[in-house]
Amino acid sequence: MTTYMAEFLGTMILIWLGDGVVASVALNKSKGKDGGWIVVTVAWGLAVAIPAYIFGGISGAHLNPAVTIGNAFIGKFAWNQVAGYIIAQMLGGIVGGLLVWLTYLPHWKETEDKAAKLGVFCTAPAIRDFKANFLTEVLATALLVFGLLGLGQAEMVAGFGAFAAGLLIVVIGLSLGGPTGYAINPARDLGPRIAHAILPIAGKGGSDWEYSWIPVIGPVLGGILGAIIFNLVF
């Protein structure tokens, strides 16, 4: 298996499971309806850990353009592979969104709330303030990349690294996710947003392209910032 295929499949699983839990708690007549924020954040952490275990030994399981670019920016990843990784991650995000739609196929028409349906696929701010939303995404992703790099050099029991990365996602979601829904990953937001735009989802509204640049540019800059700070500290 190529590294690009690993990134595609890993991101696909990440989105399928991560957006899947949002669908579970948001869509009407789902058995997980109204499960709450803790359910969502824990499931997202596991959604990162599982593909990291599966594909970490093949591609490093970046599963996130912000992680790929941040690592390349400080010389920990080859720039000539960055474009291929990002394309694979974005395609994985789109296909993951498709799989969520198929998994919950009867539930879309049972849910009238257009914003809830969009929220299954991509993030939206709790308070719509683009400057504040952008800052939140930069800061949260900086912590993500700094944390992943730090965990990568920590001494821990063999095989625990992917689980530790999942725990990092959980705590970022619980602590920093409230303002914007913690995209912290352009492929996690833009890929499924594209899926939302092109799929025949029953009763859907717009895909909120006005906001869509924030969970892309914010995480990219945050990833670079987190990597630079890590390099300066260590």
Buried (B, 14 or more C-beta within 10 A) or exposed (E): EEBBBBBBBBBBBBBBBBBBBBBBBBBEEBEBEEBEEEBBBBBBBBBBBBBBBBBBEBBBBBBBBBBBBBBBBBEBBEEEBBEBBBBBBBBBBBBBBBBBBEEBEEBBEEBEEEEBBBBBBBBBBEEEEEEEBBBBBBBBBBBBBBBBBBBBEEEEEEEEBBBBBBBBBBBBBBEBBBBBBBBBBBBBBBBBBBBBBEBEBBEBEEBBEEBBEBBBBBBBBBBBBBBBBBBEEE
